[in-house]
Amino acid sequence: MRVLAKHLLDRVAAALLLTLLAPLLALIGWSIRREDGGPVWFRQQRAGRGGATFDVYKFRSMVMGADRSGLGLNVEQGDARITRVGQRLRDWSLDELPQLINVVRGEMSLVGPRPGLPDQAARYDALQRRRLEVRPGLTGWAQVNGRNRLTWEERIVLDVWYVDHRSLALDARILARTIGVVLRREDLFGEGGANADLGGDRGAKGPVT
C-alpha cells in the first residue's frame, strides 16, 4: 500500500510540476535551440527498478556529437563541449527537469537512487543491486548528503540506507533538502574538479549530456 501511495503521489506531483513549469521549460528549450540550432532533448538508456532499461530525458547541455570528441563519455569542469546555455543549466540542475516526464510515465520517482547506466547495473554485486529494488529518483539521500564529492562506495551505502528506511516522510525531507542543495550549488564538483550534476552512477565524472 505504501509503495502504491508513493507511486501515485509521484506521478500526480510530477504532472502538476510539469504544468506549473511549462513556461520555464519552453524558455529553456528555446534557448538551447537558439544557441546552436541543435536538438533540445538528450536521451540516454538507464537502468530502472529491477534493472529494466528506459530512456531518461534531459535538456541537451553539450554540443552535438560530444560523445565522439574530447573525453568521450566523461565530463570535467570547464569542458569545452558544454554549451553556454548548457553550463547554466548544469549549474542549477535545470537540465534534469525533463525527468519529470519519466516520473509521470512511471519509470522514475521524485526520490530514489539516481539511475545508473545499464552496463554498470549488469556488473553490480549483491549490495549494489539493492539500489534496483526501488524506482530511481530525480534526487535521493546521497544527493543531499554529499552529492558529487561522494565516492562510489559512499553513495552505495547511502542508497541502500534509503532503500531500507524509505517512507513518505523521508521523501518529503529529501525534497526539502534538495531545494537548498541546488540553490546553494553545493557539491557540484567531485575530486579533481570533475563535473557531475544530479545524474547517475558516475564516480567523479559524468556521462555526456
Order of alpha helices (4+ residues) and beta strands (2+ residues): alpha-alpha-beta-beta-alpha-alpha-beta-alpha-alpha-beta-alpha-alpha
